[in-house]
Amino acid sequence: MTTPEVLGRALARAPEPELARVALSRVGEHPAARDILADPVLLERAVPLLGFSTAVADFLAAHPEEAALFADVAPRSREDLLAEAAALAARWGPAAGLRRFRRRALYRTAARDLDGAPFDDVVAEVTGIAEACLEAAVLEVGGDGLAVLGMGKLGGRELNYASDVDLIFVHAEPGAAAQEGAVRRAALVIALLSEPTAEGVALRVDASLRPEGRAGPLSRSAAATAEYYRRHAATWEKQALLKARAVAGDRPLGQRLLDDLADVVYPRDLEPSAIEDVRSMKGRIEEHVRARGREATSVKRGRGGIRDVEFAVQLLQLVHGRRDPALRVPDTLGALAALAEGGYAGAADAEAMADSYRFLRTLEHRLQLARDLPAQDLPADEGARARLARSMRLRDAAALAEAYERHTARVRGLHERLFYRPLLEAFAGPAAPRPGTDREATIELLSGLGFADAASAYDRLARLVDPRARLGRVFEHVFPVVIPALALAADPDAALARFERVAERLREDAGAPDRMAGDPDLARRLALAVAASSWLSDLLASGDGLPPLSHPAPPGARRQHRLLALGAAYAAGELPVPQAGRALSEVADAVIADAVAEASSGVPLAAVGLGKLGGRELNFASDVDLVFVFEGEGPEAFEEAERAAAAVLAGVRDRGFEPDADLRPEGRNGPLARSLAAYLEYWERWGQTWEFQALLKARFVAGDEALGRRLVSAATDFAYPEALPIERVAEIRRMRVRMEEERVRPPDARRFHFKLGYGGLADVTFAVELSQMRHGAEHPAVRRRNTLEALEALSRERLVEDSVSLALGEAYVFLNEVKNALEIERRVPAEALPPAPEGQRALARRLGYELHARQRFLEDYRRITRRARRAMERVFYGEDG
């Protein structure tokens, strides 16, 4: 007998105790139900469900004997469910029996569900119940030769309590007579399951996903169905086939058709437009939901809802399932697991998305269970939300709102990362071979990409994509973006060897595989960095894992990581001149500041940058030009300043930059540090024109800021005289000629010496600096340390002709790109083009030239340097002879 204590305990577990009490009163009016529920075990199973679902209470009030369903709520096999459905159909008639079966079986499952049964088990049994109804209906109408394909959640074995059941009917025999009979039987199946009766419906059948939708026949022959999908199907129809599964009737026929259509769903050639089609359809769904004000309440279609998970997963399946059959699974959770296992998504991302998907789907279940209706929106009523919360084992409506917001925000973030991830289109087009398995096809591809020893390259790839390690599975997945990036290297074979060496080090980083799986662009950037540079490869191979490779590096990143991020951004084509110069200079500034702090000078000391450092226009192998100024009197102050300056230079060198203090007064023969008064005395008494020219770029970098800025201010007075004597103009001209004639030998080499030769960088900088020294006193706007900024200011002030400005600016950018492309390889200074045709061809490829790369690059080089030389001569000699 039921005691008050048992009843009280059961009511306490109900989401809404008063609702359960009322339901028990209704059901308990019938002796059959009252006797059954007198069992304490059955009562404790029934009350939570009665305290949540009015649909369950209505069912038991109409059929009190069905309270016996709580006696055994254990899961049933497909065979058991089919036998039960058949037995009830025989007892009550097909229509009433299947409706009675469906509700009895669902409420058994719901009792386990509210008691904490795993989501995966619940949806599997709900799906099994629907399949049993379908199978029984097909048998009832004599559906021999009729196959039923389950689509959507039915196909994915993830059905809701009150979902529409998406079906496609297919028959075996062609011809009009066979089709007429199949259509009739399909219509009977739908009517048997879906026509409303006093018992409701068995299943809400939706056959509109069939070919031609509602305008098409209810059933087609397998051959006609296959022809439709091959010739006429839209992208969304092919996407729907991802979840297709033979669920009832002639299942072998249905499976044969789906096997035949595998190359339609996963074609060898996937048009990139298909990706945009899927994204556009998702966008239309979102716009529809927004327009109706349901974006924050629709569990299925709202922001961060179930559709966000499904579309992200299905898009990745469509793109990557062509190469990897392991992804060809119909259920969302299984596909997520396969994407993580195969390296197409980060394991943590997949786990988080799966967790939120289970929460949202469980919430959808509860919404539908309450009244046996296909509800998808959170209720507006506070009481209904509180009851819903308690059914989810949450404290109250506020806790439900917090959990819903947390899960939808997480899903939306992951959806946007996966659904709109960079490079997804790169995986479209012809399906690339699988390295490590498709030897002949992979070797052919590698050879076409420029690998000289494609067979050896294949062997390296096979080691890289070893499926026994997660990193290997990720590398196999990102192969279509990694190999083209490595092929851009001057020597693709050597680049692949470097990549293998870096990969060996990355195997020690447990987080690297997931980071690359979650962001294939990271793998591409890694490959581009390795392809562009032995220096970057060495940094990666000697590091302690996979650092961020996007510029700028995260705040607080170590110098090595900042350089890696910078180099990777340059290799990816994202950091052109002058941005690369500024970024390198920022790193150098930080290095110098650290070295100054470490030197711990006992007197005020400032480091001032000159040259490319001063102009914030460093190249990858530039020296950093420094001079030091101190404040203090007597030998002890001087000695301390010398010691500190020497320590700074050593510290800068230890941190990977090459310092150069030769631009100081008296050059290498002079002291490393001087007082401000000593600088002024030297410049006034012994300063030479080239030294004043160098002061154009003086910039405080580190140390005592007030002292450094006083030195820079004093230097500006000497760099920009009130009038530039003709003798100094002539000296600057002679110095430029002398640099070219004396430092570039033999004369034939001047044509391709991009630093000091014909039309080279020296022509650009000398022309700009001479113009600044001529006009800077009267036009302060041109007092810019950066060459391009100075050139732009000179042009704005109408102090150089537009044609001169354009020619000099083009040469500055082009030649610095050449210099960076050469210097990033080993971080060794480069001043001239490679002499051999092979080296020139490799340089051209690095710079983005493709067809006839060397020829087109050299044509551009000659044209640009010729124009730069003419522009320089116009500045040098056009105004005063």
C-alpha positions in Angstrom: 0.0 0.0 0.0 1.0 3.5 -0.7 1.9 5.4 2.5 1.8 9.2 2.9 5.6 9.2 3.2 6.0 7.4 -0.2 3.5 9.8 -1.8 5.2 12.8 -0.3 8.6 11.7 -1.4 7.3 11.1 -4.9 5.5 14.5 -5.1 8.7 16.2 -3.9 10.5 14.9 -7.0 7.8 16.2 -9.4 8.6 19.4 -11.4 5.2 20.7 -10.3 3.8 18.8 -7.2 0.3 20.3 -7.4 0.0 19.3 -11.1 1.0 15.8 -10.1 -1.5 15.8 -7.2 -4.3 16.8 -9.6 -3.3 14.2 -12.1 -3.2 11.5 -9.5 -6.7 12.4 -8.5 -8.0 12.2 -12.1 -6.2 8.9 -12.8 -6.9 7.4 -9.4 -10.7 7.7 -10.0 -10.3 4.5 -12.0 -9.9 1.4 -9.9 -7.5 -0.2 -12.5 -5.1 2.7 -12.3 -5.6 3.1 -8.5 -4.6 -0.5 -7.9 -1.6 -0.3 -10.2 -0.3 3.0 -8.6 -0.7 1.5 -5.1 2.7 0.0 -5.8 5.3 2.4 -4.3 7.8 1.7 -7.0 5.4 2.4 -9.8 4.1 5.5 -8.0 7.6 7.0 -7.7 8.1 6.4 -11.4 4.8 7.9 -12.4 4.5 11.0 -10.2 7.4 13.0 -11.7 6.0 12.5 -15.2 2.4 13.3 -14.1 3.8 16.4 -12.4 5.2 17.7 -15.7 3.2 16.4 -18.6 -0.6 17.0 -19.0 -0.4 14.7 -22.1 0.6 11.8 -19.9 -2.2 12.5 -17.4 -4.8 12.7 -20.3 -3.6 9.4 -21.6 -3.8 7.6 -18.3 -7.2 9.1 -17.5 -8.5 7.8 -20.8 -6.7 4.4 -20.5 -6.2 3.8 -16.7 -5.0 0.3 -17.3 -2.0 1.8 -19.1 -0.6 2.8 -15.8 0.9 -0.6 -15.9 3.5 0.9 -18.3 5.4 2.0 -15.2 6.0 -1.6 -14.1 8.8 -2.1 -16.6 10.5 1.0 -18.1 13.6 -0.8 -19.3 14.8 -0.1 -22.8 13.4 -2.3 -25.6 15.2 -3.6 -28.7 13.9 -2.8 -32.2 12.5 -6.3 -32.4 10.7 -6.1 -29.1 9.2 -2.7 -30.1 8.0 -4.1 -33.4 6.5 -7.1 -31.7 4.7 -4.9 -29.2 3.4 -2.6 -32.0 2.1 -5.5 -34.0 0.4 -7.0 -31.0 -1.4 -3.8 -30.1 -2.4 -3.2 -33.7 -3.9 -6.7 -33.8 -5.8 -6.1 -30.5 -7.1 -2.6 -31.1 -6.9 -2.3 -34.8 -4.0 -0.7 -36.8 -4.9 2.9 -36.3 -5.9 2.8 -32.6 -3.3 0.1 -31.8 -0.3 2.0 -33.2 -1.4 5.2 -31.5 -1.8 3.4 -28.2 1.6 1.7 -28.7 3.4 4.9 -29.5 2.2 6.7 -26.4 2.7 3.8 -24.1 6.3 3.3 -25.3 7.2 7.0 -25.3 6.0 7.5 -21.8 8.0 4.5 -20.6 11.0 6.2 -22.1 10.0 9.6 -20.7 9.9 8.1 -17.2 13.5 7.0 -17.6 14.3 10.3 -19.1 13.0 12.4 -16.2 14.9 10.0 -13.9 18.2 10.9 -15.5 18.6 8.4 -18.4 21.4 9.4 -20.8 20.2 11.6 -23.7 21.8 9.3 -26.3 19.8 6.4 -25.0 16.6 8.4 -24.9 16.7 9.6 -28.5 17.7 6.1 -29.7 14.6 4.6 -28.2 12.3 7.4 -29.3 13.6 6.8 -32.8 13.1 3.0 -32.4 9.5 3.6 -31.4 8.9 5.6 -34.6 10.6 2.9 -36.7 8.4 0.3 -35.2 5.3 2.3 -36.1 6.5 2.7 -39.6 7.4 -0.9 -40.0 4.0 -2.0 -38.7 2.2 0.4 -41.0 4.1 -0.8 -44.1 3.3 -4.4 -43.2 -0.3 -3.4 -42.6 -0.7 -1.9 -46.1 1.2 -4.7 -47.8 4.2 -2.6 -48.8 6.3 -5.2 -50.5 9.0 -3.6 -52.6 8.4 -0.2 -50.8 11.4 1.3 -49.0 11.1 4.0 -46.4 14.0 6.4 -46.0 14.2 8.3 -42.8 15.5 11.9 -43.1 16.3 14.5 -40.5 16.3 13.4 -36.9 14.7 10.1 -37.8 17.5 9.3 -40.1 20.0 10.4 -37.5 18.5 8.2 -34.8 17.9 11.4 -32.7 14.1 11.9 -32.8 12.2 14.1 -30.5 9.1 13.1 -28.6 6.8 15.0 -30.9 9.0 15.6 -34.0 7.7 15.5 -37.5 9.0 12.4 -39.1 10.6 13.2 -42.4 10.2 10.4 -45.0 11.0 9.6 -48.6 9.3 6.6 -50.2 11.1 4.6 -52.9 10.0 1.5 -54.8 11.9 -1.0 -56.8 10.2 -1.5 -60.1 10.1 1.2 -62.8 7.0 2.1 -64.8 3.7 3.9 -64.4 1.8 0.9 -62.9 4.5 0.2 -60.3 4.6 3.9 -59.4 0.8 4.2 -59.0 0.8 1.2 -56.7 3.7 2.5 -54.6 2.1 6.0 -54.3 -1.1 4.4 -53.1 0.7 2.3 -50.5 2.8 5.3 -49.4 -0.4 7.4 -49.0 -2.0 4.6 -46.9 1.1 4.5 -44.7 0.9 8.2 -44.1 -2.8 8.2 -43.4 -2.6 5.2 -41.1 0.0 7.1 -39.0 -0.9 10.7 -39.3 -4.7 11.1 -39.6 -6.1 12.5 -36.4 -8.4 10.3 -34.4 -9.7 10.3 -30.8 -6.3 8.9 -29.9 -4.4 11.6 -31.7 -1.8 10.6 -34.2 0.9 7.8 -34.2 3.4 9.9 -36.1 3.4 13.4 -37.7 4.7 12.3 -41.1 6.2 14.9 -43.4 7.1 13.7 -46.9 8.0 17.2 -48.4 11.7 16.4 -48.5 11.1 14.0 -51.4 12.2 15.0 -54.9 10.3 18.0 -56.2 8.8 18.4 -52.7 5.0 18.4 -52.5 4.7 18.7 -56.2 6.4 15.4 -56.8 4.9 11.9 -56.5 4.9 10.3 -53.1 7.1 7.5 -54.3 9.6 7.1 -57.1 11.5 4.2 -58.4 15.1 3.9 -57.1 16.4 4.6 -60.6 14.2 7.7 -61.0 15.2 8.9 -57.5 18.9 8.5 -58.2 18.5 10.4 -61.5 16.7 13.2 -59.8 19.5 13.7 -57.2 22.2 13.4 -59.9 20.7 15.9 -62.3 18.4 18.2 -60.5 19.0 18.3 -56.7 19.8 21.6 -55.0 22.6 21.8 -52.4 20.1 21.7 -49.6 18.6 18.5 -50.9 22.0 16.9 -51.0 22.7 18.2 -47.5 19.5 16.5 -46.4 20.8 13.2 -47.6 23.6 13.4 -45.0 21.0 12.0 -42.6 19.2 9.6 -44.9 18.8 6.1 -43.6 16.7 3.1 -44.6 14.3 2.7 -41.7 11.4 0.5 -42.8 10.0 -1.6 -45.6 12.4 -2.9 -48.1 15.5 -1.7 -46.2 18.0 -3.4 -48.5 16.5 -1.5 -51.5 16.8 1.8 -49.6 20.4 1.1 -48.5 21.4 0.2 -52.1 20.0 3.5 -53.3 21.8 5.5 -50.6 25.1 3.7 -51.4 24.5 4.6 -55.0 24.0 8.3 -54.1 27.2 8.5 -51.9 29.0 10.3 -54.7 26.2 12.8 -55.0 26.4 13.7 -51.3 30.2 13.5 -51.2 31.3 14.4 -54.8 34.9 14.3 -55.9 34.4 17.9 -57.2 32.6 20.1 -54.7 31.9 23.5 -56.1 32.9 26.3 -53.7 29.4 27.8 -54.3 27.9 24.8 -52.5 29.5 26.1 -49.3 28.0 29.5 -49.9 24.6 27.8 -50.6 24.6 26.2 -47.2 25.6 29.4 -45.5 23.0 31.4 -47.4 20.2 28.9 -46.4 21.3 29.2 -42.8 21.2 33.0 -43.1 17.7 32.9 -44.4 16.6 30.7 -41.5 18.1 33.2 -39.1 16.5 36.1 -40.8 13.1 34.4 -40.6 13.5 33.8 -36.9 14.7 37.3 -36.2 11.7 38.8 -38.1 9.4 36.9 -35.8 11.1 38.0 -32.7 12.1 34.4 -31.7 15.9 34.7 -31.9 16.3 34.5 -28.1 13.5 31.9 -27.4 13.6 29.4 -30.3 15.5 26.4 -28.9 15.7 24.9 -32.4 16.3 27.9 -34.8 17.3 30.7 -32.5 20.8 32.1 -32.0 23.0 29.5 -30.6 20.3 26.9 -30.9 20.1 23.3 -32.3 20.3 24.4 -35.9 23.6 26.2 -35.2 25.1 22.8 -34.2 23.6 20.9 -37.0 24.6 23.3 -39.8 28.2 23.6 -38.6 28.5 19.8 -38.4 26.8 19.1 -41.7 28.9 21.7 -43.6 32.1 20.1 -42.3 30.7 16.7 -43.3 29.9 17.9 -46.8 33.4 19.3 -47.3 35.5 16.7 -45.6 33.4 13.6 -45.9 34.5 13.3 -49.6 37.9 12.2 -48.5 37.1 10.6 -45.2 34.3 8.0 -45.1 34.5 8.0 -41.3 32.6 11.3 -41.3 29.7 9.8 -43.2 27.5 9.2 -40.2 23.9 10.4 -39.9 23.7 11.4 -36.2 24.9 14.8 -35.0 26.8 13.5 -32.0 28.4 10.7 -33.9 29.5 13.2 -36.6 30.9 15.5 -34.0 32.9 12.7 -32.5 34.2 11.7 -35.9 35.2 15.2 -36.8 37.2 15.4 -33.5 38.7 12.0 -34.0 39.7 12.8 -37.5 41.3 16.1 -36.6 38.7 18.3 -38.4 37.6 20.0 -35.1 39.3 20.5 -31.8 38.5 17.8 -29.3 37.6 20.4 -26.7 35.4 22.3 -29.1 33.6 19.1 -30.2 33.1 18.1 -26.6 31.8 21.5 -25.7 29.4 21.5 -28.6 28.2 18.0 -27.9 27.5 19.0 -24.3 25.5 22.0 -25.3 23.7 20.1 -28.0 22.6 17.5 -25.4 21.3 20.3 -23.2 19.4 22.0 -25.9 17.9 18.8 -27.3 16.9 17.7 -23.8 15.2 21.1 -23.3 13.4 20.5 -26.6 12.3 17.1 -25.4 10.8 18.6 -22.3 9.0 21.2 -24.3 7.4 18.6 -26.4 6.7 16.1 -23.6 4.6 18.6 -21.7 1.7 18.5 -24.1 2.8 16.0 -26.8 3.1 18.9 -29.3 6.1 19.9 -31.5 7.0 22.9 -29.3 10.3 24.6 -29.9 10.1 27.9 -28.0 10.7 28.7 -24.4 7.4 29.5 -22.7 6.7 33.1 -21.7 4.9 32.2 -18.5 7.1 32.3 -15.5 5.4 29.3 -13.9 5.8 27.2 -17.0 9.5 28.1 -17.1 10.0 27.2 -13.5 8.3 23.8 -14.1 10.5 23.3 -17.2 13.6 24.2 -15.1 12.8 21.6 -12.5 12.3 19.0 -15.1 15.9 19.7 -16.2 17.0 19.3 -12.6 17.6 23.1 -12.3 16.7 25.1 -9.3 14.3 27.6 -10.9 13.5 29.7 -13.9 16.5 32.0 -13.3 18.8 29.0 -13.3 17.3 27.8 -16.5 17.8 31.2 -18.1 21.4 31.3 -17.0 22.1 27.8 -18.3 20.3 28.5 -21.6 22.3 31.7 -22.1 25.5 29.9 -21.3 24.9 27.0 -23.7 23.6 29.1 -26.6 26.4 31.6 -26.3 28.9 28.7 -26.4 27.2 27.1 -29.4 27.0 30.4 -31.3 30.7 31.0 -30.8 31.7 27.5 -31.9 29.2 27.7 -34.8 30.8 30.9 -36.1 34.3 29.4 -35.8 33.4 26.2 -37.6 30.6 27.4 -40.0 32.5 30.5 -41.2 36.0 29.2 -40.6 38.7 30.6 -42.9 40.0 28.4 -45.7 36.9 26.1 -45.8 36.6 26.9 -49.5 40.1 25.7 -49.9 38.9 22.1 -49.1 36.3 22.3 -51.9 37.1 21.6 -55.6 38.5 18.2 -56.5 39.0 16.0 -53.5 42.7 15.8 -52.8 44.2 12.3 -52.4 44.8 10.9 -48.9 48.5 11.1 -48.2 49.8 7.9 -46.7 47.3 5.8 -48.5 46.8 7.1 -52.1 50.5 6.8 -53.0 50.3 7.1 -56.8 47.8 10.0 -56.8 49.7 11.8 -54.0 53.0 11.5 -55.8 51.4 12.9 -59.0 50.0 15.8 -57.0 53.3 16.6 -55.3 55.2 16.5 -58.6 52.7 18.9 -60.2 53.2 21.3 -57.2 56.9 21.4 -57.9 58.4 18.9 -55.5 61.6 17.6 -57.3 61.7 14.2 -55.5 58.0 13.5 -55.2 58.5 9.9 -54.1 60.7 11.0 -51.1 58.2 13.8 -50.4 55.4 11.2 -50.2 57.4 9.2 -47.7 57.8 12.3 -45.5 54.1 13.0 -45.8 53.3 9.4 -44.9 55.2 9.8 -41.7 53.6 13.2 -41.0 50.1 11.8 -41.3 50.6 8.7 -39.2 47.1 8.0 -37.9 48.3 6.5 -34.7 48.9 10.0 -33.4 46.3 12.7 -33.2 48.7 15.2 -34.7 49.1 12.8 -37.7 45.3 12.7 -38.2 45.1 16.5 -38.1 47.9 16.8 -40.6 46.1 14.5 -42.9 43.0 16.7 -42.6 44.9 19.9 -43.3 47.0 18.4 -46.1 45.0 20.4 -48.8 46.2 23.7 -47.3 49.6 22.7 -46.0 51.1 21.2 -49.1 50.3 24.2 -51.4 51.8 26.5 -48.8 55.0 24.4 -48.7 55.1 24.4 -52.5 55.5 28.1 -52.5 59.0 27.7 -50.9 62.2 28.3 -52.9 62.9 24.6 -52.5 59.6 22.7 -51.7 61.5 19.5 -50.9 63.6 21.3 -48.3 60.6 23.0 -46.9 58.8 19.7 -46.4 61.9 18.4 -44.6 61.8 21.4 -42.3 58.1 20.9 -41.7 58.7 17.3 -40.7 61.4 18.5 -38.2 59.0 21.1 -36.8 56.2 18.5 -36.6 58.5 16.2 -34.5 58.8 19.0 -31.9 55.1 19.7 -32.0 54.3 16.1 -31.1 55.5 17.1 -27.6 52.8 19.8 -27.4 49.5 18.0 -26.4 47.5 21.1 -27.3 48.9 21.6 -30.8 46.6 19.0 -32.6 43.4 20.6 -31.2 44.5 24.1 -32.0 45.2 23.2 -35.6 42.0 21.1 -35.9 40.0 24.0 -34.5 41.7 26.4 -36.9 43.1 25.0 -40.2 44.4 28.5 -40.9 46.9 28.0 -38.1 48.3 24.9 -40.0 48.5 26.9 -43.2 50.3 29.8 -41.5 52.7 27.3 -39.9 53.4 25.8 -43.4 53.9 29.2 -44.9 56.3 30.2 -42.2 58.4 27.0 -42.6 58.3 27.4 -46.4 59.5 31.0 -46.2 62.3 30.6 -43.7 64.9 28.3 -42.2 65.2 30.8 -39.4 61.5 30.6 -38.5 61.7 26.8 -38.8 64.6 26.7 -36.4 62.7 28.8 -33.9 59.7 26.5 -34.2 61.8 23.4 -33.9 63.6 24.7 -30.8 60.5 26.0 -29.1 58.4 24.5 -26.5 55.2 24.1 -28.5 53.0 25.7 -31.1 52.9 29.5 -30.4 50.3 31.9 -31.7 51.1 32.6 -35.4 48.8 35.6 -35.9 50.1 39.2 -35.7 50.2 40.9 -33.4 51.1 38.3 -30.9 49.0 38.2 -27.7 50.0 40.6 -24.9 52.8 39.4 -22.9 54.1 37.0 -25.6 57.8 36.3 -25.4 60.2 37.9 -27.9 60.6 34.7 -29.8 56.9 34.3 -30.1 56.5 37.9 -31.3 59.1 37.3 -34.0 57.4 34.0 -35.0 54.0 35.7 -35.2 55.5 38.6 -37.2 57.4 36.3 -39.6 54.3 34.0 -40.1 52.2 37.1 -40.9 54.7 38.3 -43.4 55.0 34.8 -45.0 51.2 34.7 -45.2 51.2 38.0 -47.1 49.5 39.9 -44.3 52.3 42.2 -43.3 53.6 44.2 -46.3 55.9 47.2 -46.3 55.7 49.5 -44.3 53.8 47.5 -41.7 56.5 44.9 -41.5 59.1 47.5 -40.7 57.0 49.0 -38.0 56.3 45.6 -36.4 60.0 44.6 -36.5 61.0 47.9 -35.0 58.5 47.5 -32.2 60.1 44.2 -31.3 63.6 45.8 -31.5 62.4 48.7 -29.3 61.2 46.2 -26.7 64.5 44.3 -26.8 66.5 47.5 -26.4 64.3 48.6 -23.5 64.9 45.3 -21.8 68.7 45.5 -22.4 68.8 49.1 -21.0 66.9 48.0 -17.9 69.2 45.1 -17.4 72.3 47.2 -17.7 71.2 49.2 -14.7 73.1 52.4 -15.4 74.3 54.3 -12.4 73.8 57.6 -14.3 70.9 58.8 -16.5 71.3 57.1 -19.9 69.2 57.1 -23.0 69.4 55.0 -26.2 68.6 56.8 -29.4 67.8 55.0 -32.6 69.1 56.1 -36.0 68.8 54.6 -39.5 66.1 52.1 -40.1 65.5 51.7 -36.4 64.9 55.4 -36.0 62.6 55.4 -39.0 60.7 52.3 -37.8 61.5 50.6 -41.1 63.6 47.6 -40.1 64.0 44.6 -42.4 64.3 41.0 -41.1 68.2 41.2 -40.9 68.7 44.9 -40.3 71.3 46.1 -37.8 69.8 48.4 -35.1 71.7 51.7 -35.2 72.1 53.2 -31.7 73.8 56.1 -30.0 73.9 56.7 -26.3 73.7 60.0 -24.3 74.3 60.3 -20.5 74.1 62.9 -17.9 76.8 63.4 -15.4 80.1 65.0 -14.6 83.6 63.6 -14.2 85.5 60.4 -15.2 83.4 58.2 -13.0 80.1 59.2 -14.7 81.7 58.7 -18.1 83.1 55.2 -17.2 79.7 54.2 -15.8 78.0 55.3 -19.0 80.5 53.5 -21.2 80.0 50.3 -19.1 76.2 50.6 -19.3 76.2 51.3 -23.1 78.5 48.3 -23.7 76.2 46.2 -21.6 73.2 47.4 -23.6 74.9 46.4 -26.9 75.7 43.0 -25.5 72.2 42.5 -24.2 70.6 43.5 -27.6 72.9 41.0 -29.3 72.1 38.3 -26.8 68.4 38.8 -27.6 68.8 38.2 -31.3 69.4 41.6 -32.8 72.7 43.0 -34.2 73.4 46.4 -32.7 75.6 48.9 -34.5 76.9 52.0 -32.8 79.2 53.2 -35.6 77.0 56.2 -36.4 78.1 57.9 -33.2 80.5 60.9 -33.3 84.0 59.7 -34.4 82.5 56.3 -35.4 84.3 53.3 -34.0 87.1 55.5 -32.6 84.8 57.5 -30.4 83.3 56.7 -27.0 80.1 54.7 -26.9 78.3 57.4 -24.8 78.6 61.2 -24.6 77.0 63.9 -22.6 74.5 66.1 -24.4 77.0 69.0 -24.2 79.7 66.8 -25.8 77.3 65.9 -28.7 76.5 69.6 -29.3 80.2 70.5 -29.2 81.1 67.8 -31.7 78.3 68.6 -34.1 79.1 72.3 -34.0 82.9 71.9 -34.5 83.4 68.7 -36.4 80.0 67.4 -37.7 80.0 66.3 -41.3 77.2 66.4 -43.8 76.6 62.6 -43.7 76.3 62.8 -39.9 73.7 65.5 -40.1 71.9 63.4 -42.8 71.9 60.5 -40.3 70.3 62.7 -37.6 67.1 63.0 -39.8 66.0 59.7 -38.3 67.1 60.2 -34.7 64.4 58.8 -32.3 64.3 58.2 -28.6 64.0 54.4 -27.9 64.8 53.6 -24.3 66.2 54.8 -21.0 65.9 58.3 -19.6 63.2 59.7 -21.8 63.7 63.4 -21.0 67.4 63.1 -21.7 66.8 61.2 -24.9 64.3 63.7 -26.2 66.6 66.6 -25.5 69.3 64.9 -27.7 66.7 64.3 -30.5 65.6 67.9 -30.3 69.2 69.1 -30.6 69.8 66.7 -33.5 66.8 68.1 -35.3 68.4 71.6 -35.4 71.5 70.2 -37.1 69.5 67.9 -39.5 67.3 70.8 -40.8 69.5 73.9 -41.3 67.9 77.2 -42.1 69.5 77.0 -45.5 71.3 74.0 -47.1 74.5 75.3 -48.6 75.2 74.3 -52.2 78.5 72.7 -51.0 76.5 70.3 -48.8 74.2 69.5 -51.7 77.2 68.7 -53.8 78.7 66.6 -51.0 75.5 64.5 -50.7 75.5 63.9 -54.4 79.2 62.9 -54.4 78.6 60.6 -51.5 75.8 58.8 -53.3 77.9 58.3 -56.4 80.9 57.2 -54.3 78.8 54.5 -52.5 77.7 53.0 -55.8 81.1 53.1 -57.5 83.3 52.0 -54.6 81.1 49.6 -52.7 79.5 47.7 -55.6 82.0 45.8 -57.6 82.2 44.9 -60.5 80.3 47.7 -62.2 78.0 45.1 -63.9 76.7 44.2 -60.4 75.2 47.6 -59.9 72.2 46.8 -62.0 70.9 44.2 -59.6 72.3 45.5 -56.3 69.0 46.7 -54.9 70.5 48.4 -51.8 73.3 50.6 -53.3 73.0 50.0 -57.1 71.2 51.6 -59.9 67.8 52.7 -58.9 68.2 51.0 -55.5 67.1 51.8 -52.0 70.0 54.3 -51.6 68.6 56.3 -54.6 65.3 56.5 -52.8 66.6 57.4 -49.4 69.1 59.9 -50.6 66.5 61.7 -52.8 64.1 61.9 -49.9 66.7 62.9 -47.3 68.2 65.6 -49.5 64.7 67.0 -50.1 64.0 67.0 -46.3 67.3 68.8 -45.6 66.5 71.4 -48.3 63.0 72.2 -47.1 62.6 70.9 -43.5 63.4 74.3 -41.9 60.7 76.1 -43.7 58.2 73.2 -43.9 58.1 71.3 -40.5 55.5 68.9 -41.9 58.3 67.1 -43.8 60.3 66.3 -40.7 59.3 62.6 -40.7 61.7 59.8 -39.8 60.0 57.2 -41.9 61.0 57.3 -45.6 57.5 56.7 -47.0 55.9 59.2 -44.5 58.5 61.8 -45.4 57.9 61.2 -49.1 54.1 61.6 -48.7 54.7 64.8 -46.7 57.0 66.2 -49.4 54.4 65.4 -52.0 51.6 67.0 -50.0 53.6 70.2 -49.6 54.3 70.2 -53.3 58.0 70.0 -52.7 58.5 67.1 -55.1 56.7 66.3 -58.2 53.9 63.7 -58.2 55.7 61.6 -60.8 58.9 61.6 -58.6 56.9 60.7 -55.5 55.2 57.8 -57.2 58.4 56.4 -58.7 60.3 56.7 -55.4 57.5 55.3 -53.3 57.0 52.3 -55.7 60.7 51.5 -55.6 60.9 51.8 -51.8 58.0 49.3 -51.3 59.1 46.9 -54.0 62.7 46.8 -53.1 62.0 46.4 -49.4 59.7 43.5 -50.3 62.6 41.9 -52.2 64.9 42.5 -49.2 62.5 41.0 -46.7 61.8 38.0 -48.9 65.5 37.2 -49.1 66.3 38.1 -45.4 63.5 36.1 -43.8 65.0 32.9 -45.1 68.0 32.8 -42.8 67.9 36.3 -41.2 71.1 37.2 -43.0 71.5 40.7 -44.6 70.8 40.8 -48.3 71.8 43.6 -50.6 71.6 42.1 -54.2 69.5 39.8 -56.2 70.6 36.1 -56.3 73.0 35.8 -59.2 71.8 32.4 -60.4 68.5 32.0 -62.4 67.3 29.4 -60.0 67.6 31.8 -57.1 65.9 34.5 -59.0 63.1 32.2 -59.9 62.7 31.1 -56.3 62.6 34.8 -55.1 60.0 35.6 -57.7 57.8 32.8 -56.4 58.1 34.1 -52.9 57.0 37.5 -54.1 53.9 36.0 -55.6 54.8 35.7 -59.2 53.5 32.6 -60.8 53.4 32.1 -64.6 56.9 32.9 -66.1 57.8 34.1 -62.6 61.5 35.0 -63.1 60.9 36.8 -66.4 58.0 38.9 -65.1 59.9 39.7 -61.8 63.0 40.9 -63.7 60.9 43.0 -66.0 59.3 44.7 -63.0 62.6 45.1 -61.3 64.2 46.8 -64.3 61.2 49.1 -64.9 60.9 50.1 -61.2 64.6 50.8 -60.6 64.9 52.7 -63.9 62.1 55.0 -62.8 63.6 55.4 -59.4 67.0 56.4 -60.8 65.3 59.0 -63.0 63.3 60.3 -60.1 66.5 60.5 -57.9 68.3 62.4 -60.6 65.3 64.8 -60.9 65.6 65.6 -57.2 69.4 65.7 -57.3 70.0 67.8 -60.4 66.6 69.2 -61.5 66.6 72.3 -59.3 70.0 73.8 -59.3 71.9 72.2 -62.2 
